[in-house]
Amino acid sequence: MADYEGEKRRAAEAAVAFVRDGMTLGLGTGSTATYAIRRIGERIRREGLKLRAVPSSERSRALAEAEGIPLVTFAEVKRLDLTIDGADEVDPAFRMIKGGGGALLRERVVASASEQVIIACDSRKKVATLGAFPLPVEVMPFAWPLVQEQLAKRGGRLELRRDAAGQPFITDGQHVILDWHLGRIEDPERLSQQIRRLPGVVDHGLFLGYPNVVIFGHEDRVETFNATPGDRLL
Protein backbone atom coordinates (compact mmCIF):
# COMPACT_ATOMS: atom_id res chain seq x y z
CA MET A 1 0.00 0.00 0.00
CA ALA A 2 1.40 3.37 -1.04
CA ASP A 3 2.47 5.79 1.68
CA TYR A 4 0.89 8.95 0.30
CA GLU A 5 1.63 10.97 3.43
CA GLY A 6 5.30 10.09 2.97
CA GLU A 7 5.08 11.14 -0.67
CA LYS A 8 3.56 14.48 0.32
CA ARG A 9 6.28 15.06 2.90
CA ARG A 10 9.07 14.26 0.41
CA ALA A 11 7.56 16.58 -2.21
CA ALA A 12 7.09 19.38 0.33
CA GLU A 13 10.66 19.08 1.60
CA ALA A 14 11.97 19.19 -1.96
CA ALA A 15 9.94 22.35 -2.57
CA VAL A 16 11.25 24.02 0.58
CA ALA A 17 14.80 23.40 -0.67
CA PHE A 18 14.10 26.28 -3.11
CA VAL A 19 13.68 28.71 -0.20
CA ARG A 20 16.56 31.16 0.30
CA ASP A 21 17.42 33.61 3.05
CA GLY A 22 15.65 36.97 2.72
CA MET A 23 12.70 35.69 0.68
CA THR A 24 9.09 36.73 1.08
CA LEU A 25 7.01 33.59 0.70
CA GLY A 26 3.45 32.62 -0.09
CA LEU A 27 2.17 29.75 2.03
CA GLY A 28 -0.39 27.42 0.50
CA THR A 29 -3.16 25.50 2.21
CA GLY A 30 -3.79 21.77 2.53
CA SER A 31 -2.05 18.62 3.70
CA THR A 32 1.08 18.99 1.54
CA ALA A 33 1.36 22.70 2.32
CA THR A 34 1.22 21.79 6.00
CA TYR A 35 4.38 19.70 5.60
CA ALA A 36 6.01 22.61 3.77
CA ILE A 37 5.14 25.15 6.46
CA ARG A 38 6.53 22.89 9.16
CA ARG A 39 9.72 22.39 7.17
CA ILE A 40 10.11 26.15 6.70
CA GLY A 41 9.75 26.58 10.45
CA GLU A 42 12.45 23.95 11.00
CA ARG A 43 14.82 25.75 8.63
CA ILE A 44 14.23 29.09 10.36
CA ARG A 45 15.09 27.54 13.72
CA ARG A 46 18.05 25.51 12.44
CA GLU A 47 19.60 27.90 9.92
CA GLY A 48 18.46 31.27 11.22
CA LEU A 49 16.81 32.17 7.91
CA LYS A 50 15.27 35.63 7.71
CA LEU A 51 11.94 35.13 5.95
CA ARG A 52 8.52 36.72 5.72
CA ALA A 53 5.35 35.05 4.52
CA VAL A 54 1.77 35.66 3.43
CA PRO A 55 -0.55 32.73 4.30
CA SER A 56 -3.38 31.73 1.96
CA SER A 57 -5.81 30.75 4.74
CA GLU A 58 -6.47 31.25 8.42
CA ARG A 59 -5.50 27.61 8.95
CA SER A 60 -2.09 28.20 7.37
CA ARG A 61 -1.75 31.44 9.30
CA ALA A 62 -2.22 29.64 12.63
CA LEU A 63 0.30 26.95 11.71
CA ALA A 64 2.87 29.50 10.48
CA GLU A 65 2.54 31.47 13.71
CA ALA A 66 3.04 28.28 15.72
CA GLU A 67 6.17 27.56 13.66
CA GLY A 68 7.58 31.01 14.28
CA ILE A 69 7.34 32.22 10.68
CA PRO A 70 7.04 36.04 10.53
CA LEU A 71 3.86 37.03 8.67
CA VAL A 72 3.02 40.08 6.58
CA THR A 73 0.05 41.20 4.51
CA PHE A 74 -0.40 42.65 1.04
CA ALA A 75 -0.63 46.07 2.70
CA GLU A 76 3.07 45.60 3.49
CA VAL A 77 4.34 43.70 0.43
CA LYS A 78 3.11 43.69 -3.15
CA ARG A 79 5.17 40.85 -4.63
CA LEU A 80 6.23 37.46 -3.30
CA ASP A 81 9.46 35.73 -4.26
CA LEU A 82 8.12 32.20 -4.01
CA THR A 83 4.88 30.39 -3.18
CA ILE A 84 4.73 26.73 -2.18
CA ASP A 85 1.36 25.05 -2.47
CA GLY A 86 -0.28 21.75 -3.36
CA ALA A 87 -2.86 20.67 -5.93
CA ASP A 88 -5.64 18.11 -6.19
CA GLU A 89 -4.84 17.23 -9.82
CA VAL A 90 -2.16 18.21 -12.36
CA ASP A 91 -2.55 17.32 -16.04
CA PRO A 92 0.22 16.96 -18.71
CA ALA A 93 -0.03 20.67 -19.62
CA PHE A 94 0.45 21.65 -15.93
CA ARG A 95 -3.17 22.72 -15.61
CA MET A 96 -4.50 22.10 -12.12
CA ILE A 97 -7.55 21.61 -9.97
CA LYS A 98 -7.12 23.23 -6.56
CA GLY A 99 -9.47 24.02 -3.71
CA GLY A 100 -9.94 20.73 -1.94
CA GLY A 101 -8.88 22.52 1.23
CA GLY A 102 -11.37 25.33 0.62
CA ALA A 103 -8.83 28.15 0.16
CA LEU A 104 -8.87 28.48 -3.63
CA LEU A 105 -9.62 32.22 -3.77
CA ARG A 106 -6.80 33.27 -1.47
CA GLU A 107 -4.51 30.67 -3.04
CA ARG A 108 -5.08 32.30 -6.43
CA VAL A 109 -4.37 35.77 -5.04
CA VAL A 110 -1.14 34.56 -3.44
CA ALA A 111 -0.03 32.67 -6.57
CA SER A 112 -0.81 35.67 -8.79
CA ALA A 113 1.46 37.87 -6.65
CA SER A 114 4.39 35.43 -6.83
CA GLU A 115 7.50 35.51 -8.98
CA GLN A 116 7.68 31.72 -8.75
CA VAL A 117 5.07 29.08 -7.85
CA ILE A 118 6.11 25.59 -6.79
CA ILE A 119 3.43 22.92 -6.60
CA ALA A 120 4.20 19.86 -4.46
CA CYS A 121 2.00 16.74 -4.66
CA ASP A 122 1.89 13.04 -4.02
CA SER A 123 2.04 10.72 -7.02
CA ARG A 124 -1.76 10.32 -7.24
CA LYS A 125 -2.16 13.93 -8.35
CA LYS A 126 -0.57 13.38 -11.77
CA VAL A 127 -3.49 12.72 -14.15
CA ALA A 128 -4.02 12.39 -17.89
CA THR A 129 -7.20 14.54 -17.86
CA LEU A 130 -8.59 16.83 -15.17
CA GLY A 131 -11.95 16.09 -13.61
CA ALA A 132 -11.84 12.92 -11.54
CA PHE A 133 -11.44 15.21 -8.52
CA PRO A 134 -14.56 17.40 -8.13
CA LEU A 135 -14.08 20.97 -9.31
CA PRO A 136 -14.69 23.47 -6.49
CA VAL A 137 -16.69 26.57 -7.40
CA GLU A 138 -16.71 29.32 -4.76
CA VAL A 139 -20.00 31.18 -4.71
CA MET A 140 -21.76 33.97 -2.81
CA PRO A 141 -24.15 32.35 -0.29
CA PHE A 142 -26.97 34.50 -1.69
CA ALA A 143 -26.50 33.07 -5.17
CA TRP A 144 -25.53 29.42 -4.76
CA PRO A 145 -28.91 27.87 -5.71
CA LEU A 146 -28.93 29.88 -8.95
CA VAL A 147 -25.33 29.02 -9.76
CA GLN A 148 -25.97 25.36 -9.03
CA GLU A 149 -28.92 25.37 -11.44
CA GLN A 150 -26.85 26.96 -14.21
CA LEU A 151 -23.89 24.62 -13.74
CA ALA A 152 -26.16 21.57 -13.68
CA LYS A 153 -27.26 22.39 -17.24
CA ARG A 154 -23.69 21.64 -18.33
CA GLY A 155 -23.81 18.11 -16.91
CA GLY A 156 -22.20 16.38 -13.98
CA ARG A 157 -23.36 16.37 -10.38
CA LEU A 158 -23.13 19.23 -7.90
CA GLU A 159 -22.95 19.13 -4.13
CA LEU A 160 -22.89 21.97 -1.63
CA ARG A 161 -19.77 21.35 0.46
CA ARG A 162 -20.49 20.79 4.13
CA ASP A 163 -18.34 20.82 7.25
CA ALA A 164 -17.91 18.07 9.82
CA ALA A 165 -21.11 19.17 11.59
CA GLY A 166 -23.13 18.90 8.39
CA GLN A 167 -23.46 22.66 7.96
CA PRO A 168 -22.48 24.48 4.75
CA PHE A 169 -18.70 24.89 4.60
CA ILE A 170 -17.83 28.59 4.82
CA THR A 171 -14.59 29.84 3.31
CA ASP A 172 -12.33 32.46 4.88
CA GLY A 173 -14.00 34.94 2.52
CA GLN A 174 -17.45 33.96 3.89
CA HIS A 175 -18.51 32.16 0.72
CA VAL A 176 -19.79 28.64 0.08
CA ILE A 177 -18.37 25.98 -2.25
CA LEU A 178 -20.15 23.87 -4.82
CA ASP A 179 -18.20 20.70 -5.63
CA TRP A 180 -18.84 19.82 -9.27
CA HIS A 181 -18.33 16.15 -10.16
CA LEU A 182 -17.60 16.20 -13.87
CA GLY A 183 -15.57 13.07 -14.54
CA ARG A 184 -13.59 14.62 -17.42
CA ILE A 185 -12.79 18.21 -18.31
CA GLU A 186 -11.90 18.19 -22.00
CA ASP A 187 -11.39 21.96 -22.40
CA PRO A 188 -10.35 23.57 -19.08
CA GLU A 189 -9.78 27.01 -20.63
CA ARG A 190 -13.27 27.18 -22.12
CA LEU A 191 -14.90 25.86 -18.95
CA SER A 192 -13.01 28.43 -16.87
CA GLN A 193 -14.44 31.26 -18.97
CA GLN A 194 -17.96 29.84 -18.83
CA ILE A 195 -17.94 29.53 -15.05
CA ARG A 196 -16.59 33.05 -14.54
CA ARG A 197 -19.43 34.55 -16.56
CA LEU A 198 -22.07 33.32 -14.08
CA PRO A 199 -23.25 36.03 -11.66
CA GLY A 200 -22.55 35.04 -8.08
CA VAL A 201 -19.41 33.01 -8.84
CA VAL A 202 -16.42 34.29 -6.87
CA ASP A 203 -13.78 31.85 -8.14
CA HIS A 204 -13.25 28.26 -9.23
CA GLY A 205 -10.60 25.62 -8.81
CA LEU A 206 -9.18 25.54 -12.35
CA PHE A 207 -5.67 26.99 -12.08
CA LEU A 208 -4.26 27.43 -15.57
CA GLY A 209 -0.72 28.61 -16.27
CA TYR A 210 0.43 29.11 -12.68
CA PRO A 211 3.20 26.70 -11.70
CA ASN A 212 6.87 27.25 -12.52
CA VAL A 213 7.89 23.96 -10.92
CA VAL A 214 5.84 20.85 -10.12
CA ILE A 215 7.23 18.24 -7.73
CA PHE A 216 5.69 14.80 -7.29
CA GLY A 217 6.65 12.68 -4.32
CA HIS A 218 7.09 8.94 -4.73
CA GLU A 219 7.91 6.16 -2.31
CA ASP A 220 11.66 6.52 -2.72
CA ARG A 221 12.22 9.68 -4.77
CA VAL A 222 10.77 12.92 -6.09
CA GLU A 223 10.12 13.97 -9.69
CA THR A 224 10.71 17.64 -10.50
CA PHE A 225 9.34 19.27 -13.65
CA ASN A 226 9.99 22.80 -14.89
CA ALA A 227 6.66 24.10 -16.16
CA THR A 228 7.32 26.68 -18.86
CA PRO A 229 4.80 27.72 -21.54
CA GLY A 230 4.35 24.97 -24.10
CA ASP A 231 5.96 22.28 -21.96
CA ARG A 232 4.17 19.07 -21.13
CA LEU A 233 4.51 16.78 -18.16
CA LEU A 234 5.96 13.48 -19.39
C-alpha positions in Angstrom: 0.0 0.0 0.0 1.4 3.4 -1.0 2.5 5.8 1.7 0.9 9.0 0.3 1.6 11.0 3.4 5.3 10.1 3.0 5.1 11.1 -0.7 3.6 14.5 0.3 6.3 15.1 2.9 9.1 14.3 0.4 7.6 16.6 -2.2 7.1 19.4 0.3 10.7 19.1 1.6 12.0 19.2 -2.0 9.9 22.3 -2.6 11.3 24.0 0.6 14.8 23.4 -0.7 14.1 26.3 -3.1 13.7 28.7 -0.2 16.6 31.2 0.3 17.4 33.6 3.0 15.6 37.0 2.7 12.7 35.7 0.7 9.1 36.7 1.1 7.0 33.6 0.7 3.5 32.6 -0.1 2.2 29.8 2.0 -0.4 27.4 0.5 -3.2 25.5 2.2 -3.8 21.8 2.5 -2.1 18.6 3.7 1.1 19.0 1.5 1.4 22.7 2.3 1.2 21.8 6.0 4.4 19.7 5.6 6.0 22.6 3.8 5.1 25.2 6.5 6.5 22.9 9.2 9.7 22.4 7.2 10.1 26.2 6.7 9.8 26.6 10.5 12.5 24.0 11.0 14.8 25.7 8.6 14.2 29.1 10.4 15.1 27.5 13.7 18.0 25.5 12.4 19.6 27.9 9.9 18.5 31.3 11.2 16.8 32.2 7.9 15.3 35.6 7.7 11.9 35.1 6.0 8.5 36.7 5.7 5.4 35.1 4.5 1.8 35.7 3.4 -0.5 32.7 4.3 -3.4 31.7 2.0 -5.8 30.7 4.7 -6.5 31.2 8.4 -5.5 27.6 8.9 -2.1 28.2 7.4 -1.8 31.4 9.3 -2.2 29.6 12.6 0.3 26.9 11.7 2.9 29.5 10.5 2.5 31.5 13.7 3.0 28.3 15.7 6.2 27.6 13.7 7.6 31.0 14.3 7.3 32.2 10.7 7.0 36.0 10.5 3.9 37.0 8.7 3.0 40.1 6.6 0.0 41.2 4.5 -0.4 42.7 1.0 -0.6 46.1 2.7 3.1 45.6 3.5 4.3 43.7 0.4 3.1 43.7 -3.2 5.2 40.9 -4.6 6.2 37.5 -3.3 9.5 35.7 -4.3 8.1 32.2 -4.0 4.9 30.4 -3.2 4.7 26.7 -2.2 1.4 25.0 -2.5 -0.3 21.7 -3.4 -2.9 20.7 -5.9 -5.6 18.1 -6.2 -4.8 17.2 -9.8 -2.2 18.2 -12.4 -2.5 17.3 -16.0 0.2 17.0 -18.7 0.0 20.7 -19.6 0.4 21.7 -15.9 -3.2 22.7 -15.6 -4.5 22.1 -12.1 -7.6 21.6 -10.0 -7.1 23.2 -6.6 -9.5 24.0 -3.7 -9.9 20.7 -1.9 -8.9 22.5 1.2 -11.4 25.3 0.6 -8.8 28.1 0.2 -8.9 28.5 -3.6 -9.6 32.2 -3.8 -6.8 33.3 -1.5 -4.5 30.7 -3.0 -5.1 32.3 -6.4 -4.4 35.8 -5.0 -1.1 34.6 -3.4 0.0 32.7 -6.6 -0.8 35.7 -8.8 1.5 37.9 -6.7 4.4 35.4 -6.8 7.5 35.5 -9.0 7.7 31.7 -8.8 5.1 29.1 -7.8 6.1 25.6 -6.8 3.4 22.9 -6.6 4.2 19.9 -4.5 2.0 16.7 -4.7 1.9 13.0 -4.0 2.0 10.7 -7.0 -1.8 10.3 -7.2 -2.2 13.9 -8.4 -0.6 13.4 -11.8 -3.5 12.7 -14.1 -4.0 12.4 -17.9 -7.2 14.5 -17.9 -8.6 16.8 -15.2 -12.0 16.1 -13.6 -11.8 12.9 -11.5 -11.4 15.2 -8.5 -14.6 17.4 -8.1 -14.1 21.0 -9.3 -14.7 23.5 -6.5 -16.7 26.6 -7.4 -16.7 29.3 -4.8 -20.0 31.2 -4.7 -21.8 34.0 -2.8 -24.1 32.4 -0.3 -27.0 34.5 -1.7 -26.5 33.1 -5.2 -25.5 29.4 -4.8 -28.9 27.9 -5.7 -28.9 29.9 -9.0 -25.3 29.0 -9.8 -26.0 25.4 -9.0 -28.9 25.4 -11.4 -26.9 27.0 -14.2 -23.9 24.6 -13.7 -26.2 21.6 -13.7 -27.3 22.4 -17.2 -23.7 21.6 -18.3 -23.8 18.1 -16.9 -22.2 16.4 -14.0 -23.4 16.4 -10.4 -23.1 19.2 -7.9 -23.0 19.1 -4.1 -22.9 22.0 -1.6 -19.8 21.3 0.5 -20.5 20.8 4.1 -18.3 20.8 7.2 -17.9 18.1 9.8 -21.1 19.2 11.6 -23.1 18.9 8.4 -23.5 22.7 8.0 -22.5 24.5 4.8 -18.7 24.9 4.6 -17.8 28.6 4.8 -14.6 29.8 3.3 -12.3 32.5 4.9 -14.0 34.9 2.5 -17.4 34.0 3.9 -18.5 32.2 0.7 -19.8 28.6 0.1 -18.4 26.0 -2.3 -20.1 23.9 -4.8 -18.2 20.7 -5.6 -18.8 19.8 -9.3 -18.3 16.1 -10.2 -17.6 16.2 -13.9 -15.6 13.1 -14.5 -13.6 14.6 -17.4 -12.8 18.2 -18.3 -11.9 18.2 -22.0 -11.4 22.0 -22.4 -10.4 23.6 -19.1 -9.8 27.0 -20.6 -13.3 27.2 -22.1 -14.9 25.9 -19.0 -13.0 28.4 -16.9 -14.4 31.3 -19.0 -18.0 29.8 -18.8 -17.9 29.5 -15.0 -16.6 33.0 -14.5 -19.4 34.5 -16.6 -22.1 33.3 -14.1 -23.2 36.0 -11.7 -22.5 35.0 -8.1 -19.4 33.0 -8.8 -16.4 34.3 -6.9 -13.8 31.9 -8.1 -13.3 28.3 -9.2 -10.6 25.6 -8.8 -9.2 25.5 -12.4 -5.7 27.0 -12.1 -4.3 27.4 -15.6 -0.7 28.6 -16.3 0.4 29.1 -12.7 3.2 26.7 -11.7 6.9 27.3 -12.5 7.9 24.0 -10.9 5.8 20.9 -10.1 7.2 18.2 -7.7 5.7 14.8 -7.3 6.7 12.7 -4.3 7.1 8.9 -4.7 7.9 6.2 -2.3 11.7 6.5 -2.7 12.2 9.7 -4.8 10.8 12.9 -6.1 10.1 14.0 -9.7 10.7 17.6 -10.5 9.3 19.3 -13.6 10.0 22.8 -14.9 6.7 24.1 -16.2 7.3 26.7 -18.9 4.8 27.7 -21.5 4.4 25.0 -24.1 6.0 22.3 -22.0 4.2 19.1 -21.1 4.5 16.8 -18.2 6.0 13.5 -19.4 
